[in-house]
Every structure is written in C-alpha cells, then in structure tokens.
C-alpha cells in the first residue's frame, strides 16, 4: 500500500531500503518547500534486515569471508568487544547458546558452512544498506540546517531473528519444497532477489549475547534491543560524558516522549466523545535532560507476553515463563543486576520475590487484557472463565459480528454446540480446557 492504493508493480531493480529512502527524502523536500513553519513527524521503518536476506551486491560483497569462522567465533568476538566498550561487566555470564534444532558449526560439512556464512554476509549487507539510507536522510537534514533541530530515534523492534524454519515439522516440508521450486539458494546466488534464506538461531545468538535466546521470546535476548537517540537540546544532564546508564525504558515510552517534545497532552480518558486508554509509558525527556535519575519508578512493574511466553519485571528482578522445549514450563526468577544473561534461576532461593512478581503478573493481565494460554500464565483469569462456564457445555460465541459485543444482545451470537459427554467431542473438548 502507498497512500490510498495498492502498489502492483515496482521499478526494475527496486530495493526496499533504497525505495524507502527515496520516498522519505521526497517527503522532507516537500515539507521544506512548503515553508509553513510547521514541524514534521516522520516514521521511517525498514523491511530490512528481516528475512529473506537480500541486499544489493555492492553491499554484500563488502563482507565476503568475514564470517567464515562461524557464529561462535563471532559471538566470542562481540562479547569481547562489549567488555572493552564497558557495556557489560568483564565477569558477565553469557547464556549458553540454545540451538538444538539445527546443526552446530562443527557438525556441518564445508558446503553447509559456506552457505551459512554467506547468509550472514547477506544480512550484513542489508544492515549497511539500511545505514546508508538513514545517512541520506540525516545528511539532507544537515544540509538544510535542521539536523540539530530534529529529534531522531533509531530502534530495533525485537531481538535478532533466530527461527529455524527448516527444522519446524509443521511447515518445513512445504516451505522447503516451495523455496526449492521458485528460488535459487545456491552459494553464488544467496543475497540476490531470487534467493530466500534466513540465518537461524546460532547467528542470532551471536547478536544477542550475553542475553538469552532471541526474537519471539520474553527473555532478554528477545526484548532487550538497541536504541540510539540524537537531539542536541537534550544531550545534557546524566549523559554528557558518554557514560552508560542502566535505566530501564520501554517502547511504550516513545509516544509520551514525542508528545512531550511537541507540547501536546495525551487526551485520555476521552477523545472525540469516546473512551481511550491512558498511555502506560513515560516521557524520556526528564531523564535525558538530567532532571530525573530514571525513566520509571524503580518499583513499577513491566510485563511482556507472546506466544504462550511471558515475563514480569520489577526493579532488578525478572520472572520468565517459557514452555518446553526452550524453557522449563515453570516460572523462573533472575536478578538482572548480577545475571543479565538469565543463567541462574533463583526462584527457590527467593520464593517471596517470585510470589510478589506473580501477583503483579496477574494484575498486569487484568489491566491490559492478556488472555493466558495456560493456567500458569493467569490463574485468576482461568478461575473466572471456569466460574462462568456451564458444566459440561461447549459453546460458540461469534463476538466479531456487528452487535456481538453490545450489552443485552450477546445471546443472539452464542449457540451451544454440544455436551462434553458426547463421545465424539469429549476428548477434543477436554484437551482444549473444556
């Protein structure tokens, strides 16, 4: 989509990062030409470096043979660099690599190693091209005298992508057959427009180390991401000397920060005669200017949930729930101030801390509307559901239809399908929780 229409054709040789860069420059030049004294807000998201790993050859070629030693060598080098930069402690315990679903580097034949390294080369090329197009925009802002007058935030949306789709039984057969039929993933072609590759969990954990796991997990490797902010009027207070702060922030702080800088109050609890929820984040401005030592109150809890995985954090303590096989299917507790890699579960040593966090988790679920996928992720929710369900009944509620959520009309959209004692349904219904 672009504006109000579908884009059905793209120019020959079009590449998303370059195309987005071209369009953003066009928008900024149009803003400059209007000269109406109004500020601009620009959202500049990229498809890169998400798979499929593809980039113009001139970028990919810059990384030929850079990764020939494999993901573990890269991981160790990056950990060493983090220590030297003062970004992690010298005695930090990195979480062990979790990648049982794919071969280790030493288990691969030379051809497999070459293809794996080439995938990482393509990824690096994508990142360089992305960086180039960000530079095009900042250079333009500098050329018109607006760079230092522009608040810029660059951020990743999640941890590195570590999925191993070739190892997923439910999709691997059809997926690999499709790729083999329509794409050319030969060594010399990886990174081109007609290739379709990803780099998998071992390269991903070279990126997220010392953190645990990667994208789609509520561990630090999935939710702790890089963020770069540039706005000279705010570069003071705690941050003049390039020091490293352990202050906690969240993606929910972006909107309050932008509104704060623009001098616009959030309209909650109502907007245009309808109720709107208040923002859960906080403006970064007081912290960036040195007026406050932290973004959030140290005692305020923060929760995450995704795909049956969950986490709740308060201060230095964080509780994680990961189902099998990547986790234990039980809540685990970590002290992030001493163990950023989430390597030592202290749940048995600190039961009172875990219990407090679990109570905060229940409250978080109720406040934001989490639908827990299993009792461990929301006991009070499941108890409430059970209390409202009639014994032995299975029903269908078509809540998405017009009027389905209107008070007093619910009965029109609900129908009882069968009793649980029906032998054709009993096993399946009970397996789904009744």
C-alpha positions in Angstrom: 0.0 0.0 0.0 1.0 3.6 -0.7 -1.3 6.3 0.4 -4.8 5.1 -0.7 -3.9 2.5 -3.3 -2.1 -0.9 -3.8 1.3 -0.9 -5.5 1.1 -3.6 -8.1 4.4 -3.0 -9.9 7.8 -1.9 -8.8 10.6 -0.5 -10.9 13.2 -2.9 -12.1 16.0 -3.3 -9.6 13.9 -1.7 -6.8 15.2 -2.5 -3.3 13.1 -1.7 -0.3 15.7 0.2 1.8 16.6 2.4 -1.2 13.0 2.9 -2.1 12.0 3.9 1.4 15.0 6.3 1.5 13.9 7.9 -1.8 10.4 8.4 -0.6 11.4 9.9 2.8 13.7 12.4 1.0 10.8 13.3 -1.2 8.5 13.9 1.8 11.2 16.0 3.5 11.8 18.1 0.5 8.1 18.7 0.0 8.0 19.8 3.7 10.9 22.2 3.2 9.3 23.7 0.0 6.1 24.4 1.9 7.9 26.6 4.3 4.8 26.9 6.5 6.6 26.9 9.9 5.1 23.7 10.9 7.2 20.8 12.4 7.2 17.4 10.8 6.8 13.9 12.1 8.4 11.2 10.1 8.1 7.4 10.6 10.9 5.7 8.7 10.5 1.9 9.1 12.5 -0.6 7.1 11.8 -4.2 6.0 15.5 -4.9 6.3 17.1 -6.8 7.8 14.2 -9.2 8.1 14.4 -12.4 6.1 14.5 -13.1 3.2 18.1 -12.0 3.5 18.6 -10.0 0.3 20.7 -6.9 -0.5 22.4 -5.2 -3.4 25.5 -7.0 -4.4 27.8 -4.0 -3.7 26.9 -4.2 0.0 27.0 -7.9 0.4 30.4 -8.1 -1.3 31.9 -6.0 1.5 31.5 -8.9 3.8 32.9 -11.8 1.7 34.6 -14.3 4.0 34.2 -12.1 7.1 32.1 -14.8 8.8 33.9 -17.9 7.7 34.8 -18.9 11.2 31.2 -19.4 12.2 28.7 -18.0 14.7 30.5 -19.0 17.9 33.7 -17.1 16.8 31.6 -14.1 16.1 29.8 -14.4 19.4 33.0 -14.5 21.4 34.5 -11.6 19.5 31.4 -9.5 20.1 31.4 -10.4 23.8 35.0 -9.3 24.0 34.1 -6.0 22.3 31.2 -5.4 24.7 33.6 -5.8 27.6 36.2 -3.5 26.1 33.5 -0.8 25.5 32.3 -1.1 29.1 28.8 -2.2 28.0 28.9 -5.4 30.0 31.0 -6.5 33.0 34.1 -8.5 32.5 32.8 -11.3 34.6 29.4 -11.5 32.9 27.9 -15.0 32.4 26.6 -15.2 28.9 23.6 -17.5 28.5 24.6 -20.7 26.6 23.6 -21.0 23.0 20.3 -22.8 22.6 20.0 -24.3 19.2 19.3 -28.0 19.4 17.0 -27.8 16.4 19.9 -27.1 13.9 23.4 -28.5 13.4 26.4 -27.0 15.2 29.1 -25.4 13.1 31.5 -28.3 13.6 28.7 -30.7 12.5 28.3 -29.1 9.2 30.2 -30.1 6.0 32.2 -27.4 4.2 29.4 -26.7 1.8 26.9 -26.1 4.6 29.3 -23.9 6.4 29.9 -21.8 3.3 26.1 -21.4 2.8 25.6 -20.4 6.4 28.4 -17.8 6.3 27.1 -16.5 3.0 23.6 -15.9 4.7 25.3 -13.9 7.4 27.1 -11.9 4.7 23.8 -11.1 3.1 22.4 -10.0 6.4 25.4 -7.7 7.0 24.9 -6.2 3.5 21.3 -5.4 4.4 22.4 -3.6 7.5 24.9 -1.5 5.7 22.4 -0.5 3.0 19.9 0.4 5.8 22.6 2.5 7.4 23.4 4.2 4.1 19.7 5.2 3.7 19.5 6.6 7.2 22.6 8.6 6.4 21.0 10.0 3.3 18.2 11.5 5.4 20.4 12.8 8.2 22.7 14.4 5.6 19.8 16.1 3.9 18.5 17.4 7.3 22.1 18.7 7.9 22.2 20.4 4.5 19.0 22.5 5.3 20.1 23.3 8.8 17.5 21.1 10.5 19.6 18.2 11.9 20.2 19.6 15.3 16.6 20.7 15.5 15.3 17.2 14.9 14.7 14.5 17.5 15.9 11.3 16.0 15.3 7.8 17.5 16.6 4.6 15.8 15.5 1.4 17.4 15.1 -2.3 16.7 11.7 -3.8 17.2 12.8 -7.0 18.9 15.8 -9.2 19.4 17.6 -10.9 16.5 15.5 -13.3 14.3 16.6 -16.8 15.3 13.9 -19.0 13.8 15.0 -22.2 12.1 12.1 -22.8 9.7 13.8 -25.8 8.1 13.5 -27.6 11.4 9.8 -27.0 12.1 7.9 -30.2 11.2 4.6 -28.4 10.5 6.0 -26.1 7.8 9.4 -27.4 6.8 8.3 -29.8 4.1 6.0 -27.5 2.2 8.2 -24.5 2.8 11.5 -26.1 1.6 9.7 -27.6 -1.4 8.3 -24.2 -2.3 11.7 -22.5 -1.9 13.4 -25.2 -4.0 10.9 -24.7 -6.8 10.8 -20.9 -7.0 14.1 -19.6 -5.6 17.8 -20.1 -6.2 19.6 -20.6 -2.9 22.9 -21.7 -4.4 26.1 -20.4 -2.8 26.8 -17.8 -5.5 23.2 -16.5 -5.6 22.5 -16.1 -1.9 21.5 -12.4 -1.2 20.1 -11.8 -4.7 16.5 -11.0 -5.3 15.6 -14.6 -6.3 17.1 -16.2 -3.2 15.3 -16.8 0.1 17.4 -17.6 3.1 17.5 -16.8 6.9 20.4 -17.2 9.2 19.0 -19.2 12.1 19.4 -19.4 15.9 23.2 -19.6 16.2 23.9 -16.4 14.3 21.1 -14.7 16.1 22.6 -15.6 19.5 25.9 -14.1 18.3 23.9 -10.9 18.1 22.0 -11.1 21.4 24.8 -12.4 23.6 25.2 -12.3 26.6 21.4 -12.4 26.6 19.2 -15.5 26.5 17.6 -16.5 23.2 16.2 -14.1 20.6 13.1 -12.7 18.9 9.7 -14.1 19.9 10.9 -14.9 23.5 10.3 -12.8 26.6 13.9 -13.4 27.7 16.4 -10.5 27.5 17.5 -11.7 24.0 14.0 -11.2 22.7 13.1 -7.9 24.4 16.3 -6.0 25.0 17.2 -4.1 21.9 19.5 -1.3 20.7 18.2 2.2 20.6 20.0 5.4 19.5 18.7 8.9 20.3 20.1 12.1 18.9 18.7 15.5 19.8 21.4 18.1 21.0 19.0 20.1 23.2 18.6 17.1 25.4 22.2 15.9 25.4 23.0 17.1 28.9 22.4 16.1 32.5 23.4 12.5 33.0 24.7 11.8 29.5 27.3 14.4 28.6 30.4 12.2 29.2 29.2 9.2 27.2 28.5 7.2 30.4 26.5 4.0 30.4 23.2 4.1 32.2 21.2 1.0 33.4 18.0 3.0 33.5 15.1 0.9 32.2 13.0 2.1 29.3 10.3 0.5 27.0 8.9 1.0 23.6 5.8 2.4 25.3 7.9 5.5 26.2 8.2 6.6 22.6 4.7 8.1 22.2 4.8 10.0 25.6 8.3 11.4 24.6 7.1 12.6 21.2 4.0 14.3 22.7 6.1 15.9 25.4 8.6 17.4 22.9 5.7 18.6 20.8 3.9 20.1 23.8 0.8 18.0 23.2 -1.1 16.4 26.1 -2.5 13.0 25.7 -6.3 13.2 25.6 -7.1 10.2 27.9 -9.6 9.4 29.3 -11.7 10.6 26.3 -11.1 11.6 22.7 -13.8 12.8 20.3 -16.5 11.6 22.6 -15.1 8.1 23.1 -13.0 6.5 25.8 -9.3 6.0 25.2 -6.9 4.2 27.5 -4.1 6.2 29.1 -0.5 5.6 28.0 1.5 3.2 30.1 4.8 4.6 29.1 6.6 7.7 30.4 8.4 10.6 28.6 12.1 10.2 28.3 12.7 13.9 28.4 13.1 14.4 32.2 15.7 11.6 32.2 17.5 12.7 29.1 17.8 16.3 30.5 19.1 15.0 33.8 16.0 16.2 35.8 15.4 12.6 36.9 17.7 9.7 37.5 15.4 7.1 36.0 12.6 6.9 33.4 10.3 4.8 35.5 9.7 4.4 39.2 12.0 1.5 40.3 9.0 -0.2 41.9 6.8 -0.1 38.9 6.2 -3.5 37.2 6.6 -4.2 33.5 5.1 -7.2 31.7 5.6 -9.0 28.3 3.6 -11.8 26.7 3.9 -13.5 23.4 3.0 -17.0 22.0 2.4 -18.5 25.4 5.7 -17.0 26.8 5.6 -14.4 29.5 7.7 -12.2 31.7 7.2 -9.7 34.5 9.9 -7.4 35.9 10.2 -5.1 38.9 13.4 -3.3 39.5 16.3 -5.8 39.2 14.2 -8.9 39.4 12.5 -10.5 36.4 10.4 -13.7 36.2 10.2 -15.6 33.0 7.8 -18.3 31.8 8.9 -20.3 28.8 7.2 -23.5 27.8 9.1 -26.6 26.6 11.3 -27.1 24.7 13.2 -23.8 25.1 12.1 -23.4 28.7 11.0 -25.4 31.7 7.2 -24.7 31.5 7.5 -23.1 35.0 8.2 -19.6 36.2 11.9 -18.8 36.7 13.4 -15.9 38.6 16.5 -13.9 37.8 18.4 -10.9 39.3 19.3 -8.9 36.2 21.7 -6.7 38.1 24.0 -9.7 38.7 22.9 -12.0 35.9 21.9 -10.2 32.7 22.3 -13.5 30.8 19.5 -15.1 32.8 21.6 -18.1 33.6 20.9 -18.7 37.3 17.3 -19.4 38.3 16.9 -18.1 41.9 13.1 -19.0 42.3 13.7 -21.5 45.1 16.1 -19.1 46.9 13.8 -16.1 46.7 10.2 -17.5 46.8 8.8 -14.3 48.3 10.2 -12.2 45.4 8.7 -14.7 42.8 5.3 -14.7 44.5 5.2 -10.8 44.5 6.1 -10.8 40.8 3.4 -13.4 40.0 0.8 -11.3 41.8 1.9 -8.3 39.7 1.6 -10.5 36.6 -2.0 -11.3 37.5 -2.7 -7.6 37.8 -0.9 -6.9 34.5 -3.1 -9.5 32.8 -6.2 -7.9 34.1 -5.1 -4.3 33.2 -4.1 -4.9 29.6 -6.4 -7.8 28.7 -4.0 -10.7 28.4 -5.7 -14.0 27.5 -3.4 -16.5 29.1 -2.9 -19.7 27.1 -2.4 -21.9 30.2 -3.2 -21.7 33.9 0.4 -20.8 34.9 0.0 -17.6 32.9 -3.1 -16.3 34.6 -4.7 -18.3 37.4 -7.3 -15.7 38.3 -8.3 -15.4 34.6 -8.8 -19.1 34.3 -10.8 -19.3 37.5 -13.1 -16.5 36.3 -13.6 -18.4 33.0 -14.4 -21.6 34.8 -16.9 -19.9 37.0 -18.8 -18.5 34.0 -18.8 -21.8 32.0 -21.8 -24.1 32.5 -20.8 -27.6 33.5 -20.3 -29.9 30.6 -21.1 -27.4 27.8 -19.2 -26.2 24.8 -20.4 -23.1 23.0 -19.6 -20.8 20.1 -19.6 -17.1 20.5 -19.5 -15.1 17.3 -18.4 -11.9 19.1 -16.8 -10.4 15.9 -20.2 -9.9 14.2 -21.9 -6.5 14.3 -23.7 -6.2 17.6 -21.9 -9.1 19.1 -20.4 -7.1 21.9 -23.5 -4.9 22.6 -24.9 -5.3 26.1 -28.1 -7.3 26.1 -27.6 -8.8 22.6 -24.9 -11.4 23.4 -27.4 -14.3 23.4 -28.1 -13.7 19.7 -24.5 -14.6 18.9 -24.0 -17.5 21.2 -25.0 -21.1 20.5 -24.4 -24.2 22.4 -22.8 -26.8 20.2 -22.6 -30.0 22.3 -22.4 -31.5 25.7 -19.0 -32.6 26.8 -20.4 -36.1 27.5 -20.8 -36.6 23.7 -18.2 -39.3 23.0 -17.4 -37.7 19.6 -16.3 -34.4 21.3 -15.3 -35.3 24.9 -11.6 -36.0 24.2 -11.1 -32.9 22.0 -13.1 -30.6 24.2 -11.3 -31.6 27.4 -8.0 -31.3 25.7 -8.8 -27.7 24.9 -9.7 -26.9 28.5 -13.5 -27.7 28.5 
